[in-house]
Amino acid sequence: MSLTARILLSMVAAVVLGKITHEVLALPDLNETIRFILDDVLSAGLFTLIGKIFIASLKVLVVPLVFVSLVCGVCHLSDQSSLGWMSLRTIGLYLVTTSIAISLALAAATLVGPGVGANMESEAVYSAPEAVPFLDVLANIFPSNPFQAMVEGNMLQVIVFAMLVGLAIGRAGVEGERVGKHFSDWNEVIMKMVGMLMQLAPYGVFSLLFTLLASKGLGPVEELIAYMLTLIGVLLVHGLVVYPLILKLLTRLPVKIFFRKMWSVQLFAFSTASSSATLPVTIHNAEERLGVGTKVASFALPLGATINMDGTAIMQGVATAFIAQAFGIDLTLGDYLLVIATATIASIGTAGVPGVGLITLAMVLQQVGLPVEGIALIIGVDRLLDMIRTAVNVTGDAMVSVVVADAEGALDRNRYLSDKVQEKHG
Ligand code: ASP
């Protein structure tokens, strides 16, 4: 069975068994021994442990992988001036796709009106953490201590430092060449590690989903069904219509292949709800299966996992409209434009870890004068939605990496078109 099929199977098993466990645990007269085995030993014990180890092993690869592969990508550039164009193209596309995402979200939420008539004078309290000022966000991109940046997993700073090292290696003559070769070797080794880890994914994915469902069930889905359906609808349209259109228009490549090859990455993103933890798999997949050159993959994908969150922007758009409707507040055209601008910035500032999109939503709500406590209305169902939007987030990153690679002449079209998984590394 292929890896994707095994992951999918483990997900289905986890959902079914997790849901059953949740129901059984909710029985009032449940035998204490059975409760102990199901809850303490399995859900909170064994599977929580395996899930944690799985996430940790994904995360452990992020910094070394991003650093080494980006140094490699940059130091082997024969024409270093093309770096500027590549960055501009990537960032430009990220901004365009995010603006489309949020506009779609606002349009759909206004049309459908999921919060109309909800008339919620929320009693739940949600206190928002302070949002970081935008200028500080920009200044923070530049590291003052590369090791600190790595220790803290500050991806933008790691990217800047890696590019600097790569540029210098490319200009350092024979010595630079020697160091560059060394980095290439390391790149092979780290890619192998990602490949090895991916084989364990079915167990990790099962554990993560089982624990989630067994402990929390599906959340208060019923009351928020209109919100959820609107949001999921827009996420699907963006993922399955907007991305293919952009990909087709800009590269003329068959889009079916893209989706077939992205399946496993999407499943990783779905089960971890973290673009950042999925990053090693996204890079591995883009290089090995989609044919994106290291130079583009190693730059565009870590950057995307940090700043490009179309799924998150969509959630913020739908949530803003929903909260406005639920509190009976009318938004003006100016407010809508403000939401587009702030949600784009908020999604850039959202870290690729579970649940952060909901925190940066506070910034958007504040900008247009909506009650931040509104977040409490949707927090109960956010976990499931987080999983879906993270899958959209990583799909957007990969799509842009293919488009940029194509424009930069760094796309191996044969590899993209080929059905075989050719291992580029080793
Ligand atoms: N979980 C999302 C991600 O990692 C971020 C968010 O929207 O909370 O991409």
Residues whose N, C-alpha, C, O or C-beta is under 5 A from the ligand:
A	BS01	LIG	A273 S274 S275 S276 T312 A351 G352 V353 P354 G355 V356 G357 L358 D386 T390 N393
